[in-house]
Amino acid sequence: MSDISAAFELRQKYSRFRILVIGRANAGKTTILKRVCNTTEDPRLYDENEKSLRGIHDINRSFAFESNPEFIFHDSPGFEAGDKKQLEEVQAFIKKHAMATDPNHQLHAIWFCFIPDMSRFLLDLEKNFFNEERAGNVPVIAIFTKFDDLINQVYDSDLDEDENRKAAQDKLNELKAPLFNDYKFPPRAGICLEGMCNICMMTMEIIKSR
């Protein structure tokens, strides 16, 4: 089946795709969502009755972009505070939606955003997240943001632009290798922010393979 056919089949089954977005502060999550939804507008929050709200993002409160309402997002803060309650809250949210019988209330994917910080690429609670079994079979896709920052971290004045970019890509491959190889429940796939145009198709392909 072609990618287009698979995407059409999924859209026939689901009227909405529910995605949990996890990431540290300043990971660029809003930028990612705007690029995915091809919009410059700000997202709108909704309560359980789908009424527009204003307020702080809550993991249990969905939000969407008016120009692309088929994607329903939930925002979770990152784990940099080291509070185990944050991890427990995320796991409870995943479990709650894993028990949903209506496909439109199920959680279809988790986008986990990483900043390529050479000093602390993975935090302890992030390691716990990928070592603990999660309810359901929700695929996790790792999204590596702020690649330009990594270029600055590895920058060598003796190298040209392309060589510095390659050095940054090599360093990213080195940093992310343990994430995919050393944990019991690693991400199903990974993508750099520069390739965000492919994230929706990747997500649909992975949802279909569940």
Disulfide bonds with the S-S distance in Angstrom:
none
